[in-house]
Amino acid sequence: MPKIVDPEQRRRHIVAAVFRVIARDGAAHASLRSIAAEAELAIGSVRHYCGSQQEIREMAIEELTRGFEARFRAHLGDLESVRAGELSRRVLLTRILEEFLPLDRTRADEAAVWLEFWVAARTDEEFAPYVADLRRGMRTIIERTLTGAAHAGALRHGVDEDLEADRLAALLDGLTLRCLEPESLSTDRARAALGRHLDQLLPPETP
C-alpha cells in the first residue's frame, strides 16, 4: 500500500529544514536542492510547499515566530507562581528577556536567521517587511513585560517604560550580536550584563 503522508506534518518537517539551512548556511544558500537534502526528501516534494524564494522566506519567519511564541506563552503560566509568591517577578522578567538572547542552540539558530534577514533588508526591500514585523513583535513583548511590572509596582519610581523598552531592545540586540561570536561575549557575561541593566530598573528584592 502507498504510504499515507500527513500534509501538515510534512509541511512542518520542511519548514524546520528551511530554518536549519538558513541558520547554518545563510539565506542565499536556501535553495530547493539544499532544503530537500536537509529534509531528506525529493525536490519535487519540497517544491510543492516552497516553490519560490518568497515562500522560503515566509517559512523561515513562520518557524522563527512559532519558536518565540511557544516559549513566551509558556512563561505566562509563571504569573500564577509570581502572584502566589513562589517566584519573584525579577526572575520571571529575566527569563522572558533572556528568550531573546542566543543562550542555547535553539536560540542561537533563531538569532542567526534574524541576523540574515536584518542584513538582507539593507539591500533588498523584499526583506524589509519581515524585519519590521519581527522588530515590532520584539518591542511589543518588551513593552508589555515592563508595563506588567509597573502595574505590579515592581519598577523603580520614575522609570519611563516607553524609553526603557527602547533601551532594552537595543541592549538585547547588541548582546545577541556579540554572543553569536562566542570569543567576543560568553553567555554568562551576556546574562550578567542584562542583570546589571535590570538593577537600574527594579528595586532591590526583599530577602
PAZAPA-4460 file (N, C-alpha, C; in steps of 0.05 Angstrom, whole numbers, plus 32768, in hexadecimal, padded with zeros to 4 digits):
% residues 207
    n_x    n_y    n_z   ca_x   ca_y   ca_z    c_x    c_y    c_z   seq   type   mol
   8011   7FE8   8000   8000   8000   8000   8012   8019   8000     1      M     A
   8009   802E   7FF2   8019   8047   7FF2   8019   8053   800E     2      P     A
   802F   8060   8014   8032   806D   802E   8020   8085   8030     3      K     A
   8010   8087   8045   7FFF   809E   8049   800F   80B5   8056     4      I     A
   800F   80CC   804A   801E   80E3   8054   800B   80F7   8060     5      V     A
   8010   8100   8078   8001   8115   8085   800C   8130   807A     6      D     A
   7FFC   813E   806A   8006   8157   805D   8010   816B   8071     7      P     A
   8003   816F   8088   800C   8182   809B   8026   817A   80A9     8      E     A
   8028   8160   80AE   8040   8156   80BA   8058   8159   80A6     9      Q     A
   8053   8153   808D   8067   8156   8079   8070   8174   8076    10      R     A
   805C   8185   8077   8062   81A1   8075   8073   81AB   808C    11      R     A
   806D   81A2   80A4   807C   81AA   80BC   8099   819F   80BA    12      R     A
   809C   8187   80AF   80B6   817C   80AB   80C7   818D   8098    13      H     A
   80BA   8196   8083   80C8   81A6   806F   80CE   81C2   807A    14      I     A
   80BC   81CE   8089   80C0   81E8   8096   80D9   81E6   80A8    15      V     A
   80DA   81D2   80B8   80F1   81CE   80CA   810B   81CC   80BA    16      A     A
   810A   81BE   80A3   8122   81BB   8093   812B   81D6   8087    17      A     A
   8117   81E6   807E   811D   8200   8073   812B   8211   8088    18      V     A
   8121   8210   80A0   812C   8220   80B6   8149   8217   80BC    19      F     A
   814E   81FD   80BD   8169   81F3   80C3   817D   81FB   80AD    20      R     A
   8174   81FA   8094   8186   8201   807E   818E   821E   8080    21      V     A
   817A   8230   8085   8180   824D   8087   8191   8253   809F    22      I     A
   818C   8246   80B6   819B   824A   80CE   81B8   8242   80CA    23      A     A
   81BC   822C   80BC   81D7   8221   80B9   81E7   822D   80A2    24      R     A
   81D9   8230   808B   81E7   8237   8072   81E0   8253   8068    25      D     A
   81CB   8260   8072   81C3   827A   8069   81AD   8279   8055    26      G     A
   819E   828F   8053   8186   8290   8041   818E   828B   8024    27      A     A
   81A5   8294   801C   81AE   8291   8000   81B0   8274   7FF7    28      A     A
   81B4   8263   800A   81B8   8246   8004   819F   8235   8009    29      H     A
   8189   8243   800E   8170   8234   8013   8162   822F   7FF8    30      A     A
   816D   821C   7FE9   8161   8214   7FD0   8150   81FB   7FD3    31      S     A
   8140   81F5   7FBF   8130   81DD   7FC1   8141   81C4   7FC5    32      L     A
   8158   81C3   7FB8   816A   81AC   7FBA   8175   81A9   7FD6    33      R     A
   817E   81C0   7FE2   8189   81BE   7FFD   8174   81B8   8012    34      S     A
   815C   81C2   800E   8146   81BD   8020   813D   819F   801E    35      I     A
   813C   8195   8006   8134   8179   8002   8149   8167   800F    36      A     A
   8162   816E   800C   8177   815D   8018   8175   815E   8036    37      A     A
   8170   8175   8041   816D   8178   805E   8155   8168   8069    38      E     A
   813F   8169   8059   8127   815B   8062   8127   813E   805A    39      A     A
   813B   8136   804A   813D   811A   8040   8124   8112   8030    40      E     A
   811D   8125   801E   8106   8121   800D   810D   8126   7FF0    41      L     A
   80FD   811D   7FDD   8101   8124   7FC1   80FA   8141   7FBD    42      A     A
   8108   814D   7FAA   8104   816A   7FA4   80E7   816F   7F9D    43      I     A
   80DA   815C   7F8E   80BE   815F   7F86   80AC   8162   7F9F    44      G     A
   80B2   8153   7FB4   80A2   8154   7FCC   80A4   816F   7FD9    45      S     A
   80BD   817A   7FD9   80C2   8194   7FE6   80B5   81AB   7FD5    46      V     A
   80B7   81A8   7FBA   80AD   81BD   7FA9   808F   81C2   7FAD    47      R     A
   8081   81AD   7FB4   8064   81AF   7FB9   805E   81C3   7FCF    48      H     A
   8071   81C6   7FE3   806C   81D7   7FFA   807B   81F2   7FF8    49      Y     A
   8092   81F2   7FEB   80A1   820C   7FE9   80AE   820E   7FCD    50      C     A
   809E   8215   7FBA   80A8   8217   7F9F   80B5   8231   7F97    51      G     A
   80B4   8244   7FAA   80C0   825E   7FA3   80D0   8268   7FBB    52      S     A
   80E2   827C   7FB6   80F2   8287   7FCB   80E1   8295   7FE0    53      Q     A
   80CB   82A1   7FD8   80B9   82AE   7FEB   80AD   829A   7FFE    54      Q     A
   80A5   8283   7FF4   809A   826E   8005   80AF   8263   8018    55      E     A
   80C8   8262   800F   80DE   8258   8021   80E2   826C   8038    56      I     A
   80E2   8286   8031   80E5   829B   8045   80CE   829A   805A    57      R     A
   80B6   8297   804F   809E   8296   8061   809F   827E   8073    58      E     A
   80A9   8268   8069   80AC   8250   807A   80C0   8255   8091    59      M     A
   80D6   8262   808A   80EA   8267   809F   80DF   827A   80B4    60      A     A
   80D1   828E   80AC   80C4   82A1   80BF   80AF   8293   80D0    61      I     A
   80A0   8281   80C3   808C   8272   80D1   8098   8261   80E8    62      E     A
   80AE   8254   80E1   80BC   8243   80F5   80C8   8255   810B    63      E     A
   80D3   826B   8104   80DF   827D   8118   80C9   8287   812B    64      L     A
   80B3   8290   811F   809D   829B   812F   8091   8285   8141    65      T     A
   808E   826D   8136   8082   8257   8145   8093   8251   815E    66      R     A
   80AD   8250   815A   80BE   824A   8171   80BC   825F   8187    67      G     A
   80BD   8278   817F   80BA   828E   8192   809F   828C   81A1    68      F     A
   808A   828A   8192   806F   8289   819E   806B   8272   81B2    69      E     A
   8075   825B   81AB   8072   8243   81BC   8080   8248   81D7    70      A     A
   8098   8253   81D6   80A7   8258   81EF   809A   826E   8200    71      R     A
   8091   8283   81F3   8085   8299   8202   806B   8291   820E    72      F     A
   805B   8281   8200   8042   8277   820B   8047   8266   8223    73      R     A
   805D   8257   8223   8063   8246   823A   8069   8257   8253    74      A     A
   8074   826E   824F   807A   827F   8266   8061   828C   8272    75      H     A
   804B   828E   8262   8033   8299   826D   8029   8288   8285    76      L     A
   802E   826E   8283   8026   825D   8299   8034   8263   82B3    77      G     A
   804C   8270   82B1   805B   8276   82C9   804F   828D   82D8    78      D     A
   803D   829C   82CC   8031   82B3   82DA   8022   82AA   82F3    79      L     A
   8016   8293   82F2   8008   8289   830A   801C   8284   8320    80      E     A
   8034   827A   8319   8048   8275   832E   8052   828F   833A    81      S     A
   8053   82A4   8329   805B   82BF   8333   8046   82C9   8346    82      V     A
   802C   82C7   833F   8016   82D0   8350   8015   82C1   836A    83      R     A
   801D   82A7   8369   801C   8297   8381   8036   829B   8392    84      A     A
   8048   82AB   8389   8061   82AF   8398   8075   8299   8395    85      G     A
   8071   8287   8382   8083   8270   837F   809A   8277   836C    86      E     A
   8097   828D   835D   80AB   8295   834A   80AC   82B4   8349    87      L     A
   80C5   82BF   834A   80C7   82DC   834B   80C1   82E7   832F    88      S     A
   80B7   82FF   832E   80B1   830C   8314   80CB   8311   8305    89      R     A
   80E1   8317   8314   80FB   831B   8306   8104   8302   82F7    90      R     A
   8100   82EB   8304   8108   82D2   82F7   80F8   82CE   82DE    91      V     A
   80DE   82D3   82DF   80CD   82CF   82C8   80D4   82E3   82B2    92      L     A
   80D9   82FC   82BA   80E1   8311   82A6   80FB   8309   8298    93      L     A
   810E   82FF   82A8   8128   82F6   829D   8124   82DF   828A    94      T     A
   8114   82CC   8291   8110   82B5   827F   8103   82BD   8265    95      R     A
   80F0   82D0   8266   80E3   82D9   824E   80F7   82E7   823B    96      I     A
   8106   82FA   8247   8119   8309   8236   8130   82F7   822C    97      L     A
   8138   82E3   823B   814D   82D1   8232   8145   82C1   821A    98      E     A
   812B   82BF   8215   8122   82B0   81FE   812C   82BC   81E4    99      E     A
   8132   82D6   81E5   813C   82E4   81CD   815A   82DF   81C8   100      F     A
   8168   82D4   81DC   8185   82D1   81DA   818C   82B4   81D0   101      L     A
   81A1   82B1   81C1   81A9   8297   81B6   81B8   8287   81CB   102      P     A
   81AA   827E   81E0   81B7   8271   81F7   81B8   8252   81F3   103      L     A
   81AB   8248   81DF   81AD   822B   81D9   81AB   8228   81BB   104      D     A
   81AD   820F   81B1   81AD   820A   8195   8194   8214   8187   105      R     A
   817D   8210   8193   8164   8218   8187   8163   8236   8183   106      T     A
   816A   8245   8198   8169   8262   8197   8180   826D   8186   107      R     A
   8196   825F   8184   81AC   8268   8173   81A3   8265   8156   108      A     A
   8196   8250   814F   818C   824D   8133   8177   8263   812D   109      D     A
   8166   8269   8140   8152   827E   813B   8160   8299   8137   110      E     A
   8175   829E   8147   8183   82B7   8144   8191   82B8   8129   111      A     A
   819C   82A2   8120   81AA   82A1   8106   8197   82A7   80EF   112      A     A
   817F   829B   80F1   816B   82A0   80DC   8162   82BE   80DD   113      V     A
   815D   82C8   80F5   8156   82E4   80F7   816B   82F6   80EB   114      W     A
   8185   82F0   80F1   819A   8301   80E6   819C   82FF   80C8   115      L     A
   8197   82E7   80BD   8197   82E4   80A0   8182   82F7   8093   116      E     A
   816A   82F8   809F   8155   8309   8094   815C   8326   8098   117      F     A
   8167   832D   80AF   816E   8349   80B4   8183   8353   80A0   118      W     A
   8198   8343   809B   81AC   834B   8088   81A1   834D   806C   119      V     A
   8191   833A   8064   8185   8339   804A   8173   8352   8045   120      A     A
   8165   835A   805A   8152   8371   8057   8160   838B   8050   121      A     A
   817A   838D   8055   8188   83A6   804F   818B   83AA   8031   122      R     A
   818B   8395   8021   818F   8397   8005   8178   838B   7FF4   123      T     A
   8166   837D   8001   8150   8370   7FF3   8136   8378   8001   124      D     A
   8126   8389   7FF4   810E   8393   8001   80F9   837E   8006   125      E     A
   80FB   8367   7FF9   80E8   8351   7FFE   80EB   8346   801A   126      E     A
   8102   8349   8026   8106   833F   8041   80FC   8352   8056   127      F     A
   80FA   836C   804F   80F3   8381   8062   80DA   837B   8072   128      A     A
   80C3   8373   8066   80AB   836E   8076   80AF   8358   808B   129      P     A
   80BE   8343   8085   80C3   832E   8098   80D2   8339   80B0   130      Y     A
   80E7   8349   80AB   80F7   8354   80C0   80E6   8367   80D1   131      V     A
   80D6   8377   80C4   80C5   838A   80D3   80B2   837C   80E5   132      A     A
   80A6   8366   80DB   8093   8357   80EC   80A1   834A   8104   133      D     A
   80B9   8340   80FF   80C8   8334   8116   80CF   8348   812A   134      L     A
   80D8   8360   8121   80DF   8375   8134   80C7   837E   8144   135      R     A
   80B0   8381   8137   8098   838A   8145   8090   8375   815A   136      R     A
   8092   835B   8152   808B   8346   8165   809D   8346   817E   137      G     A
   80B7   8349   8179   80CA   834A   8190   80C4   8362   81A2   138      M     A
   80C0   837A   8195   80BA   8392   81A5   80A1   838F   81B5   139      R     A
   808C   8383   81A9   8073   837F   81B7   8076   836E   81CF   140      T     A
   8084   8358   81CD   8088   8346   81E3   8097   8354   81FA   141      I     A
   80AC   8363   81F3   80BC   8371   8208   80AA   8386   8215   142      I     A
   809B   8395   8205   808A   83AA   8210   8075   839E   8223   143      E     A
   8068   8389   821A   8053   837D   822B   805F   8371   8245   144      R     A
   8077   8367   8243   8084   835C   825B   808A   8372   826F   145      T     A
   8094   8388   8265   8099   839F   8277   807F   83AB   8282   146      L     A
   806B   83AD   8271   8052   83B8   827B   8046   83A6   8290   147      T     A
   8047   838C   828D   803D   837A   82A1   804C   837D   82BB   148      G     A
   8067   8380   82BA   8077   8384   82D2   8070   839F   82DF   149      A     A
   806B   83B3   82CF   8064   83CE   82DA   8049   83CC   82E9   150      A     A
   8035   83BF   82DD   801B   83BC   82E9   801C   83AD   8303   151      H     A
   8030   839B   8305   8033   838B   831E   8045   839A   8332   152      A     A
   804E   83B2   832B   805F   83C1   833D   807B   83B6   833F   153      G     A
   8084   83A9   832A   809E   839C   832A   80B4   83AB   831C   154      A     A
   80AE   83C3   8313   80C3   83D4   8306   80CA   83EB   831A   155      L     A
   80E3   83F4   8318   80EB   840B   8328   80DA   8423   8321   156      R     A
   80D6   8435   8334   80C6   844D   8330   80D3   845F   831B   157      H     A
   80C2   8469   8309   80CC   847B   82F5   80D6   846F   82DB   158      G     A
   80D6   8454   82D9   80DF   8447   82C1   80CC   844D   82AA   159      V     A
   80D7   8456   8293   80C8   845B   827B   80C5   8441   826C   160      D     A
   80AE   8434   826D   80AB   841A   8261   80B0   841A   8243   161      E     A
   80A6   842F   8235   80A9   8430   8218   80C7   8433   8211   162      D     A
   80D5   8444   821E   80F2   8447   8219   8101   842E   8220   163      L     A
   80FA   8422   8237   8108   840A   823F   8103   83F2   822D   164      E     A
   80EC   83F2   8220   80E7   83DD   820C   80FB   83DF   81F5   165      A     A
   8100   83F8   81EC   8114   83FC   81D7   8130   83F5   81E0   166      D     A
   8137   83FD   81F8   8152   83F7   8203   8156   83D9   8205   167      R     A
   8142   83CB   820F   8145   83AE   8212   8147   83A0   81F6   168      L     A
   8137   83AA   81E3   8138   839E   81C8   8154   83A2   81BD   169      A     A
   8160   83BA   81C0   817A   83BF   81B6   818F   83AE   81C4   170      A     A
   818D   83AB   81DF   819F   839B   81EE   819E   837E   81E5   171      L     A
   8186   8373   81E2   8183   8357   81DA   818E   8353   81BD   172      L     A
   818A   8366   81AC   8195   8364   8190   81B3   8362   8192   173      D     A
   81BF   8374   81A1   81DC   8375   81A3   81E8   835C   81B0   174      G     A
   81DB   8352   81C5   81E5   833A   81D2   81E2   8322   81C0   175      L     A
   81CC   8321   81B0   81C8   830B   819E   81DE   830A   8189   176      T     A
   81E4   8321   817D   81F9   8322   8168   8214   8319   8173   177      L     A
   821B   8321   818B   8235   831A   8196   8235   82FC   819F   178      R     A
   821E   82F2   81A8   821D   82D6   81B1   821F   82C3   8199   179      C     A
   8218   82CC   8181   821A   82BB   816A   8238   82B5   8163   180      L     A
   824A   82C5   816F   8266   82BF   816D   8270   82B9   818A   181      E     A
   8270   829F   8192   8276   8298   81AD   828F   82A4   81B9   182      P     A
   82A3   82A8   81A7   82BC   82B3   81B1   82B9   82D1   81B7   183      E     A
   82A3   82DD   81AE   829E   82F9   81B4   828F   82FD   81CE   184      S     A
   827B   82EC   81D3   826B   82EF   81EB   8260   82D4   81F3   185      L     A
   8265   82CA   820B   825A   82B1   8214   823D   82B4   821D   186      S     A
   822F   829E   821E   8213   82A0   8227   8212   82A9   8244   187      T     A
   8225   82A1   8255   8225   82AA   8271   8228   82C8   8273   188      D     A
   823A   82D4   8262   823E   82F0   8262   8225   82FF   8258   189      R     A
   8218   82F3   8244   81FF   82FF   8239   81EA   8300   824F   190      A     A
   81E7   82EA   825E   81D4   82E9   8274   81DB   82FE   8289   191      R     A
   81F4   8300   828F   81FD   8313   82A3   81F7   8330   829A   192      A     A
   81FB   8336   8281   81F6   8351   8276   81D8   8357   8278   193      A     A
   81C8   8344   8271   81AB   8348   8273   81A3   834C   8290   194      L     A
   81AE   833C   82A2   81A7   833F   82BE   81AF   835A   82C9   195      G     A
   81C7   8364   82C1   81CF   837F   82CA   81BC   8394   82C1   196      R     A
   81B2   8391   82A8   819F   83A5   829E   8185   83A3   82AD   197      H     A
   817C   838C   82B4   8163   8389   82C4   8166   8395   82E0   198      L     A
   817F   8395   82EA   8183   83A2   8304   817B   83BF   8304   199      D     A
   817D   83CC   82EC   8175   83E8   82E9   8157   83EC   82E8   200      Q     A
   8149   83D7   82E1   812C   83D9   82DD   811C   83CF   82F4   201      L     A
   8127   83BB   8303   8117   83AE   8318   8122   83B5   8333   202      L     A
   8111   83B9   8347   811A   83BE   8362   8127   83A4   836D   203      P     A
   8139   83A7   8381   8144   838F   838D   812E   837D   8398   204      P     A
   8132   8363   8395   811E   8350   839F   8122   834C   83BD   205      E     A
   810B   8349   83CA   810B   8344   83E7   8114   8327   83EC   206      T     A
   8129   8323   83FC   8132   8308   8402   811C   82F6   840D   207      P     A
***
